[in-house]
Amino acid sequence: MDEKLYELLKRVDTPTVCNAIEVAEGKRGFSQFTEGTVLCSDPEGGAVVGYAKTAQIAAREPSTKNPDQVRSMRMDYYRYMADGSLPSVVVIEDLDHPHAVGAFWGEINTNVHKGFGMAGVLTNGVMRDLGDLPDNFPVIAGSVGPSHAFVHVESIGQPVSVFGLKVSDGDLIHADRHGAVVIPENIIPKLSEAISQLLRNEQIILKASREEGFDFEKFEQAWAEFERVRT
């Protein structure tokens, strides 16, 4: 992903990226996106864009490992998150979902991961400390709660599933307050032009609808042109 594409992806929302993938593929049916409603710690904070660093956690019950193993696993997790190419996005599957209780994402962990240079978080788990999270590090989560419970790391770098979206280490992620999408690798070279084409096509309807005297007849004319060029 070159710098121009990265900056473009930061400026557009995730629905735009989903639609642009269809434009690039020339068909509908793309399904690598989250399902259901997410919560975002900073709804106005813009998109989270980067390559996935994956892990699994649990918190409802204590780990079955001994304390030394738990600590070692956690340090291995932080080492993994700190290494690798940037931009990167934390993608964590909470194995307790849909009954997640332990907030892995609060003031401490968000600042640590932001300090590693990461762009933000996608998780089906819990976040907290909403008044104390750092700027420019959105957390897109499944719920809000007060406690970390028995939260511990269960796996590092393995494929995960978050809101029905399957994510592997290194997948290119685009996420915001709407949810998240995995951008297929073969689409990346076509994505910039696909976004531009999509935005041009949308203006056919948007421009017409904002003009004085807009009515059904003018809508019908604009829609016919829109249908001709859209995916």
SULBELWO-V291181 format. One record per pair of residues at least 4 apart in sequence whose C-alpha atoms are under 8 Angstrom apart, sorted by sequence separation. I is the first residue (numbers start at 0). J is the second residue. D is the distance in Angstrom with one decimal. If there is no record, write none. Layout:
I,J,D + I,J,D
This chain:
0,4,6.4 + 1,5,6.3 + 2,6,6.2 + 3,7,6.2 + 4,8,6.1 + 5,9,6.3 + 6,10,6.5 + 7,11,6.6 + 8,12,7.7 + 11,15,6.4 + 12,16,6.6 + 13,17,6.2 + 14,18,6.3 + 15,19,6.0 + 16,20,6.1 + 17,21,6.7 + 18,22,6.4 + 19,23,6.1 + 20,24,6.1 + 21,25,5.8 + 22,26,6.7 + 64,68,5.9 + 65,69,6.3 + 66,70,6.2 + 67,71,6.1 + 68,72,6.0 + 69,73,6.3 + 70,74,6.3 + 71,75,6.1 + 72,76,6.1 + 73,77,6.4 + 74,78,6.1 + 75,79,6.1 + 76,80,6.2 + 77,81,6.1 + 78,82,6.3 + 79,83,7.7 + 95,99,4.6 + 104,108,5.7 + 105,109,6.0 + 106,110,6.3 + 107,111,6.2 + 108,112,6.1 + 109,113,6.0 + 110,114,5.9 + 111,115,6.4 + 112,116,6.7 + 113,117,5.2 + 128,132,6.4 + 132,136,7.9 + 160,164,5.3 + 161,165,6.6 + 166,170,6.5 + 174,178,5.5 + 175,179,6.5 + 182,186,6.9 + 183,187,6.8 + 186,190,5.9 + 187,191,7.9 + 189,193,6.2 + 190,194,6.1 + 191,195,6.4 + 192,196,6.1 + 193,197,6.0 + 194,198,6.2 + 195,199,6.2 + 196,200,6.2 + 197,201,6.2 + 198,202,6.4 + 199,203,7.2 + 200,204,7.8 + 201,205,6.2 + 202,206,5.3 + 203,207,6.4 + 204,208,6.1 + 205,209,6.4 + 206,210,6.6 + 209,213,7.2 + 213,217,5.9 + 214,218,6.1 + 215,219,5.9 + 216,220,6.4 + 217,221,6.1 + 218,222,5.9 + 219,223,6.2 + 220,224,6.6 + 221,225,6.1 + 222,226,5.9 + 223,227,6.3 + 224,228,6.6 + 225,229,5.9 + 0,5,6.6 + 11,16,7.3 + 21,26,5.4 + 64,69,6.2 + 94,99,7.7 + 95,100,7.6 + 103,108,7.2 + 104,109,6.2 + 112,117,5.8 + 113,118,6.8 + 160,165,4.4 + 161,166,7.7 + 174,179,4.0 + 182,187,7.1 + 202,207,7.9 + 208,213,5.8 + 213,218,7.0 + 21,27,5.5 + 93,99,6.8 + 113,119,7.3 + 159,165,5.8 + 160,166,6.2 + 173,179,5.6 + 174,180,6.4 + 207,213,6.7 + 21,28,7.6 + 62,69,7.4 + 112,119,8.0 + 158,165,7.0 + 159,166,5.4 + 172,179,6.9 + 173,180,5.4 + 8,16,7.8 + 21,29,6.6 + 158,166,5.7 + 159,167,6.5 + 172,180,5.9 + 173,181,6.6 + 20,29,7.5 + 80,89,7.7 + 158,167,4.4 + 172,181,4.9 + 173,182,7.3 + 157,167,6.6 + 158,168,6.7 + 171,181,5.7 + 172,182,6.3 + 207,217,7.3 + 208,218,7.1 + 156,167,7.7 + 157,168,6.8 + 170,181,6.4 + 171,182,5.5 + 207,218,7.1 + 17,29,7.9 + 126,138,7.6 + 156,168,5.8 + 170,182,7.4 + 171,183,7.5 + 170,183,8.0 + 171,184,7.7 + 126,140,6.6 + 170,184,8.0 + 204,218,7.5 + 207,221,6.7 + 17,32,7.9 + 125,140,6.1 + 166,181,7.3 + 119,135,8.0 + 120,136,7.6 + 122,138,7.8 + 124,140,5.8 + 125,141,6.0 + 126,142,6.5 + 127,143,5.7 + 164,180,7.6 + 118,135,7.7 + 119,136,4.8 + 120,137,6.4 + 121,138,6.3 + 122,139,6.2 + 123,140,5.2 + 124,141,5.1 + 125,142,4.8 + 126,143,5.0 + 127,144,5.7 + 128,145,7.9 + 204,221,5.9 + 118,136,5.9 + 119,137,5.1 + 120,138,4.7 + 121,139,4.9 + 122,140,4.8 + 123,141,4.4 + 124,142,6.3 + 125,143,5.2 + 126,144,6.3 + 127,145,6.0 + 203,221,6.2 + 204,222,6.6 + 118,137,7.7 + 119,138,5.9 + 120,139,5.9 + 121,140,6.1 + 122,141,6.6 + 123,142,7.5 + 125,144,6.1 + 127,146,7.8 + 203,222,7.8 + 120,140,7.8 + 103,124,7.6 + 104,125,6.7 + 105,126,5.9 + 106,127,7.7 + 203,224,7.4 + 204,225,6.9 + 54,76,7.8 + 102,124,7.0 + 103,125,6.5 + 104,126,4.6 + 105,127,4.9 + 106,128,5.8 + 110,132,7.4 + 203,225,6.2 + 101,124,7.6 + 102,125,4.4 + 103,126,6.5 + 104,127,6.3 + 105,128,5.1 + 109,132,6.6 + 110,133,6.3 + 113,136,6.5 + 100,124,7.8 + 101,125,6.1 + 102,126,4.9 + 105,129,7.4 + 109,133,7.0 + 201,225,7.5 + 99,124,5.8 + 100,125,6.7 + 102,127,6.2 + 106,131,5.7 + 200,225,6.4 + 97,123,8.0 + 99,125,6.6 + 105,131,7.9 + 106,132,5.1 + 52,79,8.0 + 96,123,6.6 + 105,132,6.7 + 106,133,7.4 + 109,136,7.2 + 52,80,6.5 + 89,117,7.4 + 96,124,6.6 + 200,228,6.9 + 87,116,7.8 + 88,117,5.8 + 89,118,7.9 + 91,120,7.8 + 93,122,7.1 + 95,124,7.9 + 200,229,6.6 + 86,116,7.4 + 87,117,5.1 + 88,118,5.5 + 89,119,6.3 + 90,120,6.0 + 91,121,6.4 + 92,122,5.8 + 93,123,5.9 + 81,112,7.7 + 85,116,7.2 + 86,117,6.2 + 87,118,5.9 + 88,119,5.4 + 89,120,4.7 + 90,121,4.8 + 91,122,4.8 + 92,123,5.9 + 93,124,5.0 + 80,112,7.5 + 85,117,7.0 + 86,118,6.4 + 87,119,7.9 + 88,120,5.8 + 89,121,6.2 + 90,122,5.8 + 91,123,7.2 + 92,124,6.9 + 197,229,7.7 + 12,45,7.4 + 13,46,7.4 + 88,121,7.4 + 91,124,7.7 + 12,46,6.3 + 50,84,8.0 + 81,115,5.3 + 104,138,7.8 + 10,45,7.2 + 11,46,7.2 + 50,85,7.3 + 52,87,6.7 + 56,91,7.1 + 80,115,7.5 + 81,116,7.9 + 139,174,7.8 + 9,45,6.8 + 10,46,7.2 + 49,85,7.1 + 50,86,6.3 + 51,87,5.8 + 52,88,6.0 + 53,89,6.2 + 54,90,6.6 + 55,91,5.4 + 56,92,6.4 + 57,93,5.6 + 59,95,6.7 + 139,175,7.0 + 9,46,5.3 + 49,86,4.6 + 50,87,4.4 + 51,88,4.9 + 52,89,5.1 + 53,90,4.9 + 54,91,4.9 + 55,92,4.7 + 56,93,5.0 + 57,94,5.3 + 58,95,7.1 + 139,176,6.9 + 8,46,7.5 + 9,47,7.0 + 48,86,7.1 + 49,87,4.3 + 50,88,5.7 + 51,89,6.0 + 52,90,5.9 + 53,91,5.7 + 54,92,6.5 + 55,93,5.8 + 56,94,6.1 + 57,95,5.8 + 123,161,5.5 + 9,48,6.5 + 48,87,7.3 + 49,88,5.2 + 51,90,6.1 + 53,92,8.0 + 55,94,6.7 + 122,161,6.3 + 123,162,6.3 + 139,178,7.4 + 8,48,7.0 + 48,88,6.9 + 59,99,7.0 + 121,161,7.8 + 47,88,7.3 + 58,99,7.3 + 59,100,6.1 + 102,143,7.6 + 57,99,7.9 + 58,100,6.5 + 59,101,6.7 + 102,144,6.4 + 5,48,7.4 + 58,101,5.0 + 99,142,8.0 + 101,144,7.4 + 102,145,7.2 + 57,101,7.5 + 100,144,6.9 + 102,146,5.9 + 103,147,6.1 + 101,146,5.7 + 102,147,4.4 + 100,146,7.3 + 101,147,4.1 + 102,148,7.4 + 100,147,7.3 + 101,148,4.7 + 103,150,6.5 + 100,148,6.7 + 101,149,6.6 + 102,150,7.3 + 101,150,5.6 + 121,174,7.5 + 121,179,7.7 + 92,159,5.9 + 91,159,7.2 + 92,160,6.1 + 49,118,6.8 + 90,159,7.9 + 92,161,5.6 + 48,118,6.7 + 91,161,7.4 + 47,118,5.9 + 90,161,7.9 + 47,119,5.8 + 47,120,7.8 + 76,152,7.5 + 79,155,7.7 + 90,166,7.7 + 79,156,7.9 + 73,151,7.4 + 73,152,6.2 + 76,155,6.2 + 72,152,6.6 + 72,153,8.0 + 69,151,7.1 + 69,152,7.5 + 88,172,7.2 + 62,149,7.5 + 61,149,5.1 + 40,129,6.7 + 58,147,7.2 + 59,148,6.5 + 60,149,6.0 + 61,150,7.5 + 62,151,6.7 + 47,137,7.0 + 58,148,5.7 + 59,149,6.1 + 61,151,7.8 + 44,135,6.5 + 58,149,4.3 + 59,150,7.3 + 57,149,7.5 + 58,150,3.7 + 44,137,6.7 + 57,150,5.5 + 58,151,6.2 + 56,150,6.7 + 57,151,5.7 + 56,151,5.6 + 57,152,6.7 + 41,137,5.5 + 56,152,4.4 + 57,153,6.7 + 40,137,5.7 + 41,138,7.3 + 55,152,6.1 + 56,153,5.0 + 39,137,6.8 + 40,138,5.3 + 54,152,7.4 + 55,153,5.2 + 56,154,7.1 + 39,138,5.7 + 40,139,6.5 + 54,153,7.4 + 55,154,5.0 + 39,139,4.5 + 54,154,5.4 + 55,155,6.6 + 38,139,5.6 + 39,140,6.3 + 54,155,4.4 + 37,139,6.5 + 38,140,5.2 + 53,155,6.2 + 54,156,5.6 + 37,140,5.8 + 38,141,6.0 + 53,156,4.8 + 54,157,6.4 + 37,141,5.4 + 38,142,6.6 + 52,156,6.5 + 53,157,6.3 + 54,158,7.9 + 55,159,7.1 + 36,141,7.7 + 37,142,7.8 + 53,158,6.9 + 54,159,7.1 + 53,159,6.8 + 53,166,7.6 + 53,167,6.8 + 51,166,7.4 + 52,167,7.9 + 53,168,5.7 + 51,167,6.9 + 52,168,5.2 + 51,168,5.2 + 52,169,6.6 + 50,168,7.5 + 51,169,4.9 + 50,169,4.9 + 51,170,5.3 + 50,170,5.3 + 51,171,6.3 + 50,171,4.5 + 51,172,6.4 + 49,171,5.6 + 50,172,5.9 + 48,171,7.4 + 49,172,5.5 + 48,172,5.6 + 49,173,7.0 + 47,172,7.6 + 48,173,4.8 + 47,173,5.7 + 48,174,6.6 + 35,162,6.7 + 46,173,6.7 + 47,174,5.1 + 33,161,7.0 + 34,162,5.3 + 46,174,5.6 + 47,175,6.1 + 33,162,5.1 + 34,163,5.9 + 46,175,4.8 + 33,163,5.6 + 34,164,7.4 + 45,175,6.5 + 32,163,7.6 + 33,164,5.0 + 32,164,5.5 + 31,164,6.0 + 42,175,7.4 + 31,165,7.4 + 42,176,5.4 + 41,176,7.9 + 39,175,7.3 + 39,176,5.2 + 38,176,6.7 + 37,176,6.9 + 37,177,6.8 + 36,177,7.5 + 37,178,6.0 + 36,178,7.4 + 34,178,7.8 + 33,178,5.8 + 32,178,7.5 + 33,179,5.5 + 32,179,5.6 + 33,180,6.5 + 32,180,4.2 + 31,180,5.8 + 32,181,6.5 + 31,181,5.7 + 31,182,7.8 + 16,173,7.7 + 13,173,6.2 + 13,174,5.8 + 12,174,7.8 + 13,175,6.1 + 20,182,7.5 + 24,186,7.5 + 12,175,6.7 + 14,177,7.3 + 17,180,7.0 + 23,186,6.5 + 13,177,6.7 + 16,180,7.9 + 8,173,7.6 + 13,178,7.1 + 13,179,6.5 + 20,186,6.9 + 23,189,6.1 + 13,180,7.1 + 23,190,6.5 + 20,190,6.9 + 23,193,5.4 + 19,190,6.8 + 22,193,5.7 + 20,193,7.2 + 19,193,5.2 + 22,196,7.9 + 19,194,5.1 + 22,197,7.0 + 16,194,7.1 + 19,197,6.1 + 15,194,7.3 + 18,197,7.4 + 15,197,8.0 + 7,191,7.5 + 4,190,7.9 + 0,187,7.1 + 4,191,6.2 + 27,230,7.1 + 26,230,6.0 + 25,230,6.1 + 22,229,7.8 + 22,230,5.6 + 21,230,6.8
